Amino acid sequence: MQALAKKQLEEQKLRELLATDGTRSIEERVEHCRVLQYEEHKAIFATSYSTIHKAAGDGSIDGLKFFLDGKHKPKVHFEDFDKYGFCPLHSAAIAGANHSISFLIERGCSPDIRSTYGDTALMHACKETRLSTIRMLLRFGATVTAANKAGFTAVHMAAQADNVEAMAVLVEETCRKAEEGEGEENENSKPSHAMYDDDNNTVASVQSHNDDDSLSMVRLPQFDFTQNAEVMEFLNLPSKNLTTPLHIACLNNSQRVVQFLITHKVRVDFKDGSGDTALHKAGRKQLNGLYQLLLQAGAS
């Protein structure tokens, strides 16, 4: 009842303002009321979006503008960390809030901005299987080979989460970029509003069940990987302790990821910091299915 009474009181105030201010046109009076209403509710608005990170994750462009346009004190920056060590762009990527990502980057935020752990937004989009978000970040210039403080890349994150779908988008976009040329821009490579919900033409055989990418089918990109060995080297990049995505997939018993990586010609005999290959990991954990897959791929 109190909320209803408050709303009725506000409407009455607006009617009085519109009726008494006869020196202005209807349009000017409506705009004046809108400004007054905004100022009156600024404190409530700021409380609703208590941080720029929440606004970014909620996909609220109004919330982001509130913080970035100097209306919030103290001043807010793209590099501000929340209690989890994330910047606003990370919060948007984790939530799959593509409108926020586009807005932040177009306002000057780096697509490779780092968290306190050195993570990029792309890493978290891969971890959460935000397929359209991964594609958008890459087309905005996110670096697929960027590594965090442990030396993990976006591919490591995808392997850790058993996300073949995310890997497939990384492969597709990396090969597309190589075919088009690093410095070239065309209409297909530019992020657009049409991309926000485009999860149907990603990469076939596996389904994603995320809210952001519900039931989007994953098909292997149509590229000749034997002719793109140098381009595909990012799938082999080791972490600081020489762990590759293939090692991680074996440790997690992720058969889909192992199969995907083998299909894309990763090095199966790469040794980690302990001197183990992926075959050693699979054998030690008695993962017979993975062990056979690796043997068939030439591991020894």
Secondary structure, DSSP 8 states (H G I E B T S, - for coil): -HHHHHHHHHHHHHHHHHHH-TTS-HHHHHHHHHHHHHHHTHHHHHHHT-SHHHHHHHT-HHHHHHHHTT-SSS---TT---TTS--HHHHHHHHT-HHHHHHHHHTT--TT---TTS--HHHHHHHTT-HHHHHHHHHTT--TT---TT---HHHHHHHTT-HHHHHHHHHHHHHHHHH-TT---TTTS--GGGTT--SS----EEE--STTTTEEE------GGG-TTGGGGGG---TT---HHHHHHHTT-HHHHHHHHHTT--TT---TTS--HHHHHHHTT-HHHHHHHHHTT--
